[in-house]
Amino acid sequence: MTTIATDKYIYPPRPKTSLPYGEAAFFKDLGWVAQYKYNGSRCMVKHLPNGKIELWNRHAEKFRTYNPPTWLQDQIRSSLYKLGLSPTGYHLLDGELLDQKHIAIKDTVVIWDVLVRDGQHLLGTTYGERHSTLYDVISQEERWLHKAHDFGIRLSDNVLFATNLGASLWDGAWGTVLEVNNPYGDKPLLEGLVIKDPNGVLERGWRESNNGGWLVRCRVKTGRHNF
């Protein structure tokens, strides 16, 4: 870990590899976990020491076409505190903004991972360790539901925390992906799964392509993607 300034941009971890879900069984035997990939915009959630909330995209820019309303900033702030993050610390979390890419869900933020905590860039920590530091302090686990489908842990009405799914749950999760997407044709609400090595170690994110060795993406087929 190393201290990092609040104005130093860190690019989010980005998978090098995409593959059809039918070829993902190899990673089950390795003990990897999966999370839903929602059809949103990659979003870095920045909590500054004064409590201010900023949303940045994966291109090192604040969102130009989305300004989070005050009520959503309040929900994000309170959700981070539910995850055990200090109200006076600089924290940077990796996730998604669900608002601009699909009609079904708006003004909603997904939290996947924490990259900076209390001003410390968590270099050298594993993905599993970082996820556990957030998950383990949730006092009451409620589920965030979309039309009875379980999308993760509910931190507030408009903030959810992505659940890690063990290998025995992947087939069911992929079935949920297909079922949720059925009404929307070529515009999926769930793009698929991101499979992660819980022992994958966080390296520096100074470039857009980084930390790709411990993530794999499995997407549904659309006009844009074969998988």
N, C-alpha and C positions, 0 to 999 in steps of 0.2 A: 504494500500500500504506500501511497505517496500523497502529500498535500497538494491540492490543485486549486488554482484561482477560479473564481466564479465565471470569469469571462473567457476561459479556455474551452473551446468546443471539443467535445468528444463524440466521434461518430459511433452509432450503435453497432453492435455485432451483426454481421451480415453473412448468411449462408453462401458458401461457394457452390453447393450442389443442390439441384432439384431432381426429383425422381418420381415415377409413378408410385402410388401407395402400394401396389402389388409387389414392389421390390423393396419394401421397407422392413421385411421380416428379419433381415440380417441384423438390424439395429436392436431388435427385441432381445436377441441373444447376448448383446453387449451391455444390456442393462440401461439403455437410454430411456428417456421419458419424452412425452409429447405434450404439446399445448395446441389449442385451436389457433389457426391463423384466420383472423376476421378480415373482412373486406374494408379496411380502413387505411388511413395515412399513417406511416411510421411517425411516432411522436416521442420526443424526448421531453419529459416533464421535469422542469427545473424549479426547485424550492429554494429561494434565497433566504439568507439569515434574517431578513426583516419580515419574512412570511409571504413575500410576493411570489406568485405563481406565473411562470412563463412556459409556453409550449413552443418547441422548436421542431422543425422537420429534419429529415436525414441528410439534407444538403447544407447543413450549418446555417440555416436561416430561421427566423421566427416565421410562423405561419402568416402568410400575407392575406389569405382569403378567409381566415377564421380567427376571430378574436373571442376567446372564451368569456362568456358572460360572467358577471360577478358571482351569481349563484353557483355556477359550475366551479369557479375558482375556490369558492368556499367549500364545496363538496370535495374537491381534490385535496385541499389543505387538511380537512378533517380526516379524510381517508388515509393520508400519509401518516397522520398521528396514530390512527388505528393500527398501522403497520409497525409502530414502534419508533418512528422517525421523530427526531427532536424538532420542536417548533422554532428553534433559533439556529438550526444548522443549515448548511448548504448541502442539498441532496439532488442527485440526478438519477431519474428512473427512466427505463426503456419501456415503450409500449406502443399503443395505437390510439389514434383519434378516429372514432366512428361518427362521421358527420357528412363528409363530402362525397363519398363514393357509393352510397346506397340509400335508397329511399326508406328502408325499414327502420333504421336506427339513427338518431341524430343526437348531437350534444352529449356524447358518451366517451369516456376515456377508459382504456384497458391498461393495466399495469402488468408487465412481464417480469421485470428484473430491476435491480438497483446497481448502478455503476459507480456512483459517488455517494458516500454517507458521511455526514459531519465534516465535509471538506476533504475527505480522504478518498482518492481514486483507488478502487478496490482491486488493484493489480495483484495477480498471484492467487486470488481467491477462486474457488471453483463455482460453477453455476449453481450446483446443489447447495453449497454453503450460503450463497447469497439469497437464493429463494427461501431457504429455511429460516434465515434471520427475519424475513418478513412474515412468512406463513405461520411460524411458531408462536407469534404474539397475538394472533387474531383471537379475541376472547370468545366470540360467538359466531360460528360459521353459518351464514345464510347464503343461499344460492341466488345468483343473478339469472333470472329466467326471461327468455323471449318465447312467447307463445308455448309455454310449458317445457321448452328445451333449456337444459342446464348449460349456461355459457361460462360459468366460473363462480367465484366467491363474490357476493354482494358486499361492497364497502359502503355504498350509498346508492341512491336511485340511478345515478349516472356515472358511477365509477365501479369497475369490477377488477378483480385480481385473478389472473389466469391460473388455472389449476394445472399441476403436473399430473399427467396420466401415465400410469405404469403400463407395461407391454400388454397385459391381459385386457386392458380397456381400449386398446387402439381400434380393434375391429368395430366395436360398438360406437366409438367416437366417429369413425369414418362413415358409419351408417347414419349417424346424426347429421353429419355434414351433407350427405346426399339428400336426406329427408328435409332438412331446413331449406336447402337450395331449390327444391323441386318447384315451388311456385314462381321462381324468378328466372327461369330459363338460363340464358347466357350471362346473367348478372348475379353471381353467387353472393350470398350474405356471409357464408363461411368459405374462405378460399381453400381450406384444407387443414393440414397439420404442420407444425414445425417441430422436428424431433431434435432433442438436445442431449448431449452427454453430460450427466450431472457432475462428472469429474473433469469436464473441460475448464481450463484455466483462463481467466480473463487477461488478455494482453492489451497493449496500448491501442487506442482507437483514433489515431491521428489522421488516418485516411479512410475514405468511404468503404473500401474493401478491407475488412479486418475481422479477426476472430472467427473465420469461416470454418475452421477445422472441427468445431464441436457442435455445429448446427447443420441440419439437412431439412429441406423444404419439400413437402408433398402437396401439390395443388390439384384441384379438380380441373378438368379440361375445359377451356373456354376458347373463344375466338382469339384471345391474346396469348394463351398458354396451351401447349400440348399436355403439360402436367406441371 
